[in-house]
């Protein structure tokens, strides 16, 4: 048995080295991870990115496209036979239909391979012909990424952290009341365990709906085929000391450890550890609308995300001998089309401040990070209206709930990001000097010309940051 496992390990190692050499010298592969926090628009981002890489008329910020060096882009079968394919065609159909609608969100890992035929630039352009580069896009829920923070915590530490955070959230009252009445030192009762897990899961769904980001364990929100399993039937409980044998708390502790070993570890081993570049999409406007506590929760979540990456450069020997490291991480504030373009720099500055703050709090160095404001699909137009003698820079779009056209003024974001981050860090209940509103817009009807992908805001710049050096 031991010899068989050793032989299997050696075989996999040889295969990985062979794949790495093949990718490096013949047809290089970039594995791009795409994740998002709480309705940030992962599915739309991937769909629009792929469409705009195939039809590059709206991608002037991608240098290889602007120079005409991308000769072709085409979809190919993905390399991982056991991972569901990202349903690009269905999602693009939803956005380009006569009655367009937002596509269904992805609830598990999916993958898509886009291959690009690219002419080299510079001195190599006259010596080499076009080469093929494969872009493997891996889509996974942001909640799963946050689960990595659980790996360094035992059940007692995790419970204390969660219960402390829940004390200031009204949506957690029902669970806190139930947890306080539970007798953790009494003999394990499966009915009590299920009730606690069900109530805690209800809190997580409500917290996410209210704009909070740190909603772990992530599989409680997206259980898939694990629904109802013991690995998802635990919850945080208060503790004054070691757990007694066969007690409710001891069983909760055992299931928490099973969740880490049987759910979290396989995801990071099989998917996350192979990623080269990463996009983290964030609905920063939604968090700002929800208030200072939601912004502070986002700040902590971004710190946990940065801690999940192994930053550094993917040098040749590093890839062969020490495993991959994420080279570039893009933090993108989505839905920039909900703001007039005059405020985009302010939104980007807020994201940059959040990234800087998170990086200062995390043990993080080496990877190239960037923050920007963008919209994967532009759903609004801009106009300036006069209200009580004052000119207001608005956006106009189709309201998601009513289907009616409306002009919307969301309020002015501050020029100094600290005017948001300081109240959030201090635990303020509300913004004292401003009121930020958010509307939900439906996608606009599209009439695409030949060689044009869907309209966007800065998607080309995002692609240049993530892929430009390899094109």
JOSUL-V814338 format. One record per residue. RES is the residue in one letter. SS is DSSP state (~ for helix, > for strand, _ for the rest). PHI is phi in whole degrees, -180 to 180 (* if undefined). OMEGA is omega in degrees with one decimal (NA if undefined). Layout:
RES/SS/PHI/OMEGA, RES/SS/PHI/OMEGA
This chain:
X/_/*/179.8, X/~/-64/180.0, X/~/-63/179.3, X/~/-63/178.9, X/~/-64/179.2, X/~/-64/178.6, X/~/-63/178.9, X/~/-65/178.8, X/~/-64/179.2, X/~/-64/179.3, X/~/-61/179.0, X/~/-63/178.6, X/~/-64/177.5, X/~/-63/178.5, X/~/-63/179.6, X/~/-65/178.3, X/~/-65/178.4, X/~/-62/178.7, X/~/-62/-178.2, X/~/-63/179.0, X/~/-62/179.6, X/~/-62/-179.4, X/~/-66/-175.2, X/~/-69/-171.3, X/~/-99/-172.7, X/_/-118/-179.3, X/_/-123/-176.1, X/_/-62/-179.1, X/>/-123/170.8, X/>/-112/175.0, X/>/-98/-177.6, X/>/-103/175.7, X/>/-86/178.4, X/>/-126/177.1, X/>/-140/-176.8, X/>/-156/179.3, X/>/-104/168.2, X/_/51/172.5, X/_/60/-177.6, X/_/-87/174.6, X/_/100/179.6, X/~/-64/-175.3, X/~/-62/179.8, X/~/-67/178.9, X/~/-60/-177.6, X/~/-64/-178.6, X/~/-62/-179.0, X/~/-69/179.1, X/~/-62/-178.9, X/~/-64/-179.5, X/~/-62/-178.7, X/~/-77/172.4, X/~/-81/177.1, X/~/-82/176.1, X/_/-124/-161.4, X/>/-99/-178.1, X/_/-65/179.7, X/_/-106/-175.4, X/_/-121/-178.8, X/_/-67/-179.4, X/_/-77/174.0, X/_/-90/-168.6, X/~/-58/-178.7, X/~/-62/177.2, X/~/-74/-179.3, X/~/-64/179.4, X/_/-84/179.1, X/_/74/-177.0, X/_/-86/173.3, X/>/-87/-174.7, X/>/-81/-178.4, X/>/-161/174.0, X/>/-141/-175.1, X/>/-150/179.0, X/>/-83/177.5, X/>/-132/175.1, X/_/-59/-178.7, X/_/-72/-175.7, X/_/-77/-176.2, X/_/-96/-174.1, X/_/-72/-176.7, X/_/-99/-179.7, X/_/-105/179.4, X/>/-59/178.1, X/>/-78/172.6, X/_/-65/-172.1, X/_/-82/-175.3, X/~/-59/-174.9, X/~/-63/-180.0, X/~/-67/-179.3, X/~/-69/177.3, X/~/-66/176.8, X/~/-62/178.2, X/~/-65/-177.3, X/~/-79/-175.6, X/~/-108/-179.7, X/_/-68/176.9, X/_/-61/173.6, X/_/-116/-170.8, X/_/-66/177.1, X/_/-148/179.7, X/_/-69/-179.5, X/_/-71/176.5, X/_/-64/179.6, X/_/-77/178.3, X/_/-79/-175.5, X/_/-112/178.8, X/_/-158/178.0, X/_/-69/172.2, X/>/-142/-172.3, X/>/-148/177.6, X/>/-147/176.3, X/>/-110/173.3, X/>/-114/-179.4, X/>/-105/-178.3, X/>/-118/172.0, X/>/-98/-168.8, X/>/-126/171.8, X/_/-84/177.9, X/_/-69/179.4, X/_/-113/175.2, X/~/67/-175.6, X/~/-66/-177.3, X/~/-75/-173.6, X/~/-62/-179.4, X/~/-91/-176.3, X/_/-107/-176.1, X/_/-126/172.7, X/_/-88/179.1, X/_/-60/176.6, X/>/-126/178.8, X/>/-99/172.4, X/>/-122/-178.7, X/>/-99/174.3, X/>/-111/177.0, X/>/-97/-177.6, X/>/-96/-179.4, X/>/-111/-177.6, X/>/-103/178.0, X/_/-149/-176.4, X/_/-66/178.6, X/~/-64/179.0, X/~/-60/179.6, X/~/-69/178.6, X/~/-64/-179.2, X/~/-65/-179.7, X/~/-64/180.0, X/~/-60/178.0, X/~/-63/178.7, X/~/-75/-171.9, X/~/-64/-179.2, X/~/-96/-177.8, X/_/-121/170.3, X/_/-83/-174.2, X/~/-61/-178.9, X/~/-63/179.1, X/~/-65/178.9, X/~/-60/-179.2, X/~/-62/179.6, X/~/-62/-179.5, X/~/-62/-177.3, X/~/-67/-177.3, X/~/-64/176.0, X/~/-64/179.8, X/~/-68/-176.6, X/~/-74/-176.0, X/_/-59/-175.9, X/_/-100/-177.1, X/_/-120/-178.6, X/~/-62/-178.0, X/~/-69/-180.0, X/~/-97/-173.6, X/~/-59/-177.2, X/~/-61/179.8, X/~/-68/-179.0, X/~/-60/177.9, X/~/-62/-179.6, X/~/-69/-178.6, X/~/-66/-179.3, X/~/-70/179.6, X/~/-88/-180.0, X/_/-68/179.4, X/_/-96/-174.7, X/_/-63/-178.2, X/_/-88/178.0, X/_/-78/-178.6, X/>/-60/-179.0, X/_/-58/176.2, X/_/-126/-174.6, X/~/-64/178.4, X/~/-63/178.2, X/~/-65/179.6, X/~/-62/179.4, X/~/-66/179.6, X/~/-63/178.5, X/~/-64/-179.6, X/~/-64/179.4, X/~/-64/-179.9, X/~/-67/179.9, X/~/-66/176.6, X/~/-63/176.4, X/~/-61/176.2, X/~/-62/-178.3, X/~/-60/178.2, X/~/-64/-179.4, X/~/-68/179.4, X/~/-63/178.4, X/~/-65/179.0, X/~/-64/-179.7, X/_/-88/174.3, X/_/98/177.2, X/_/-78/-172.6, X/_/-103/-172.3, X/_/-86/-176.2, X/_/-112/-180.0, X/_/-114/1.5, X/_/-70/-172.4, X/~/-65/-178.2, X/~/-72/174.1, X/~/-66/178.7, X/_/-85/-178.8, X/_/-130/-171.2, X/_/-74/-176.1, X/~/59/-178.3, X/~/-78/176.5, X/~/-90/-177.8, X/_/-56/178.3, X/_/83/-178.9, X/_/-77/176.8, X/~/-57/-179.5, X/~/-64/177.5, X/~/-115/179.9, X/_/-120/173.9, X/_/-147/-178.2, X/_/-162/-179.9, X/_/-73/178.6, X/_/-131/175.5, X/_/-67/-177.3, X/_/-145/176.1, X/_/-111/-177.9, X/_/175/-179.7, X/_/-60/-180.0, X/_/-78/178.2, X/_/-82/178.0, X/_/-60/177.0, X/_/62/178.1, X/>/-85/177.6, X/~/-60/-178.2, X/~/-67/178.9, X/~/-63/178.9, X/~/-69/175.5, X/~/-61/178.8, X/~/-63/179.9, X/~/-63/-178.4, X/~/-70/175.8, X/~/-61/178.3, X/~/-67/176.8, X/~/-65/177.4, X/~/-61/-179.7, X/~/-65/-173.3, X/~/-80/-172.6, X/~/-103/-179.2, X/~/-117/-174.3, X/~/-73/-176.8, X/~/-59/179.8, X/~/-60/178.6, X/~/-63/-178.0, X/~/-70/178.7, X/~/-72/-171.7, X/~/-86/-173.2, X/_/-125/-170.8, X/~/-65/-174.7, X/~/-68/-177.5, X/~/-99/-174.5, X/_/-82/178.1, X/_/-95/-178.4, X/>/-126/-174.1, X/>/-139/171.3, X/>/-114/173.7, X/>/-116/-179.0, X/>/-92/-173.5, X/>/-136/175.2, X/_/-86/-177.3, X/~/-64/179.7, X/~/-63/178.1, X/~/-64/178.4, X/~/-66/178.6, X/~/-62/177.5, X/~/-62/-177.1, X/~/-75/174.0, X/_/120/-175.3, X/~/-59/-177.2, X/~/-68/176.7, X/~/-67/177.4, X/~/-66/178.6, X/~/-66/176.6, X/~/-64/176.4, X/~/-63/178.6, X/~/-60/178.7, X/~/-67/-179.7, X/~/-63/179.6, X/~/-66/175.8, X/~/-65/177.6, X/~/-64/179.2, X/~/-64/179.5, X/~/-61/178.2, X/~/-70/-178.8, X/~/-77/-175.6, X/_/-91/171.5, X/_/-99/-171.1, X/>/-71/176.5, X/_/146/-177.5, X/_/-95/177.9, X/_/-83/177.6, X/_/-65/-174.7, X/~/-58/-179.4, X/~/-69/178.0, X/~/-62/-179.6, X/~/-68/-177.7, X/~/-74/-167.8, X/~/-107/-170.9, X/~/-124/178.9, X/_/89/-174.8, X/_/-79/173.2, X/_/-132/178.2, X/>/-67/-175.6, X/_/-86/-175.1, X/>/-137/178.1, X/>/-130/177.2, X/>/-108/171.8, X/>/-100/-173.9, X/>/-117/171.2, X/>/-80/-175.2, X/_/-84/177.4, X/_/62/176.6, X/~/-63/178.1, X/~/-71/174.0, X/~/-81/177.6, X/_/-121/169.1, X/_/-64/-174.0, X/~/-60/179.0, X/~/-64/-179.1, X/~/-101/-177.3, X/~/-63/179.2, X/~/-63/179.4, X/~/-69/177.3, X/~/-65/177.7, X/~/-63/178.7, X/~/-66/176.9, X/~/-64/178.2, X/~/-63/-179.8, X/~/-63/178.3, X/~/-66/177.9, X/~/-65/178.3, X/~/-65/-179.8, X/~/-63/-179.5, X/~/-65/179.2, X/~/-66/179.7, X/~/-64/178.0, X/~/-67/-178.4, X/~/-86/-176.5, X/_/-100/173.7, X/_/-82/-167.0, X/_/-143/174.8, X/_/-166/169.5, X/_/112/-178.6, X/_/-79/177.8, X/>/-87/-179.5, X/>/-115/177.3, X/>/-150/175.9, X/>/-124/177.3, X/>/-153/172.8, X/>/-102/-176.3, X/_/-153/171.7, X/>/-138/-178.7, X/_/-65/177.0, X/_/-138/-178.4, X/_/-78/-176.7, X/_/-110/-175.0, X/_/-133/168.0, X/>/-120/-177.0, X/>/-107/172.4, X/>/-157/178.7, X/>/-114/-179.3, X/>/-115/177.3, X/>/-106/-179.4, X/>/-133/-179.2, X/_/53/176.8, X/_/79/-177.9, X/>/-113/178.1, X/>/-81/-179.4, X/>/-117/176.5, X/>/-83/-171.9, X/>/-117/169.3, X/>/-122/-179.3, X/>/-124/178.6, X/>/-161/179.3, X/>/-93/-178.8, X/>/-67/-175.1, X/_/-66/-174.3, X/_/-77/-172.4, X/_/-105/-176.1, X/_/77/-179.3, X/_/-96/175.2, X/>/-76/-179.9, X/>/-153/171.3, X/>/-94/-170.8, X/>/-138/174.6, X/_/-115/-172.4, X/_/-82/-172.7, X/_/101/-177.2, X/_/-91/170.1, X/_/-71/-178.5, X/_/-72/175.4, X/_/-69/178.5, X/_/-97/-178.7, X/_/-59/-178.3, X/~/-65/176.9, X/~/-68/172.5, X/~/-100/-173.8, X/~/-70/-179.1, X/~/-66/175.2, X/~/-60/178.4, X/~/-64/-179.7, X/~/-67/-178.7, X/_/-84/177.1, X/_/80/179.6, X/_/-63/179.8, X/_/-78/-177.0, X/_/-141/172.6, X/_/-75/-173.6, X/_/-81/-170.2, X/_/-121/-178.5, X/_/-160/177.7, X/_/-137/-175.3, X/_/-105/-177.1, X/_/-111/177.5, X/_/-135/174.1, X/_/-116/176.5, X/_/-102/-179.0, X/>/-105/172.3, X/_/-82/176.5, X/_/-65/179.1, X/_/-78/175.4, X/_/-66/-176.3, X/_/-109/172.4, X/_/-129/-171.5, X/_/-86/174.8, X/_/-82/175.9, X/_/-55/178.8, X/_/70/176.5, X/>/-122/170.9, X/_/-88/180.0, X/_/-63/177.8, X/_/-65/-174.9, X/_/-152/173.4, X/>/-129/174.5, X/_/66/173.6, X/~/-64/178.5, X/~/-66/178.4, X/~/-70/175.9, X/~/-62/179.4, X/~/-65/179.0, X/~/-64/178.6, X/~/-63/-174.0, X/~/-79/-169.7, X/~/-122/-169.2, X/~/-55/-177.4, X/~/-68/-179.2, X/~/-95/178.8, X/_/-100/NA
